[in-house]
């Protein structure tokens, strides 16, 4: 495939009954989606919210790098090392452009969880006196407060709980509405004592898209830093971190058609410059003596040790693939799929959607409860039909508790999902309900 945009599968289809709904027909670009499961049944993959599948262009990019350019980056004077470093930094540039930021505002991590921990440990190290006068802006005391929301994935909650426990700062949170959105009427939780506001761009449970400017505006009024979990948004809608005005953001490659083992931290240039490092060791130092060490400027300051070079190359290919589709077109496609899912679920007896029941300002990530049936049983019966969904609390126990359940079943779509997939899923769920009736 020469370019994504030239793919014959990337088209409006007018020749069958799925013409309106399937703006994108990309499944053939994803080798795994052609396999069968459970006794030869075609795979219907609706677990993209946990991990997306990879197009052939991403698989090929990693394979080509490992076969022809594999070497340690930022070291060695030989040609292969130069080629590896060039590919590594080209990936940084490509990802930066994809999310609307500058080249040196992108830090590689192994996943979004590590990226968020990098920020919290930077605050902790500053509180311990590391980083000098520049880092003093991050020092926390028992008079300070950290604000999160009830909608957060554990990756954007537990690290802040730990930071509060270690520094004496108070952790507060914005509740969710009955619809499953961050309650913007409760922004008075953010006060003059607030130093950090950490929140999700789009929920991995309710699918609700956050009104980021409202929260950023309130945080800026009190001088608080903003930290955005963009794991669910970066792969499914246009994202521009500079335009959003946030200070830090994190997302993962494996949720956006890329490899596992690579994540991204965005940080505003001046903020990264002042942040003390989290992991230390080789590759991030300037001068090392037996008594002390000085560190390189960002982003290298935060990239200790041997880096995941092939994975960054794969992520570069993934954002190129997404850009070839067009994030606006992809978002419209998934809006349509969300509408189909929600409409179908509304007709299944005993099903309650956890989150907005309309497709406006939400992703095609739909968690639901089936009355009287455990989510694991729902998932197993769907799996017997070749339909892959997620079951459990999705690393978001507080929002489940807010809905009065311990767990849920979640179906989540991606670029390769079709209306036929949604129809098969809804038919399968009817069979689940009939089976347990």
Helices and strands as residue ranges (DSSP letters): G 4-6, G 27-29, G 31-34, E 36-37, E 41-42, E 44-45, H 56-68, H 79-98, G 103-105, E 106-109, H 112-127, G 133-138, E 145-149, G 154-156, H 158-167, E 170-174, G 184-189, E 194-200, H 212-222, E 225-229, H 241-244, E 248-252, G 253-255, E 263-267, H 269-274, E 285-288, E 293-295, G 300-302, H 309-325, H 327-346, E 351-353, E 365-370, H 375-384, E 387-388, E 390-392, H 397-402, E 408-412, H 419-436
